[in-house]
């Protein structure tokens, strides 16, 4: 055993090939485009299948529920620890792409779409978290910057289907979904081909149930988890509602490009937030972003009625600030949780957070059918407000 220690240390200190971070980032972007693919073609689906307006909420929620189930299964079985993480990433990217191909080519039906979107969410649990794990296996130093790029890639991947819809305004919706499938499959193949497994033996982890009590017993873990829960009340619901908000001013390709820009700006915020952590720390960065996005929620009644320039500035500011706090909440939770239970704690916190997002999406999308957006959107601010209140112990600790 002692002989392995210097070798492990040498492996950890070995320089990381320059291609690794760009390849993982591009692959993460390409494969997470599966997440909101249906949202970009929802008007077409509504016309063809006669779906109600609130169907977009149900189709998004079932992806979230699939992701929750997937993260639990992957954690319980320690899949990415027992087998090659890059192989898991590849197989899940290909399986998610196959779900998109099936949705595009099989006779469309509401039941089929729900089932395929749920499976897509399940396979995303082998893409986004596993991509983060692969990045973490290569960096012992500078991981914060790498994870900032990973989360930024997720934001761009989430926005990508809107760009495809804008580029192919006259395409049938099936062609957009096939393009997303091709992009996701290419991301999995790229990572598998160019990112080797880290030369250290895998160690099955599983869930550490005994360490989970820190989520409600440890003040610091409870604070960062609470901040994350407030963040999740707002984040995915905002992303779902972005096309509707933009649709109050724009239509067609312009609406799709604007939706892409608003969601994609979160990638810029994530990268800049990761850089700011070196000077300000994760607590201040997370609180700054969640406070700004909460302010955008509360400004909704005024901004929606404002001039086009003010409206665009408000929406871009919201897109920029709504997501970059996510990696900082996770970093804080990981730093304060017991070492032997970090994976289990993060898994449970993520599952609770995504469950909150399902509740929020269903509630707000249904209410949006009868309540004007100017009156509805400020209530998204309840999440950021609660998150800031719950983060107070960490803010006090810094002082």
Beta strands, then each sheet from edge to edge (+ up, - down):
end
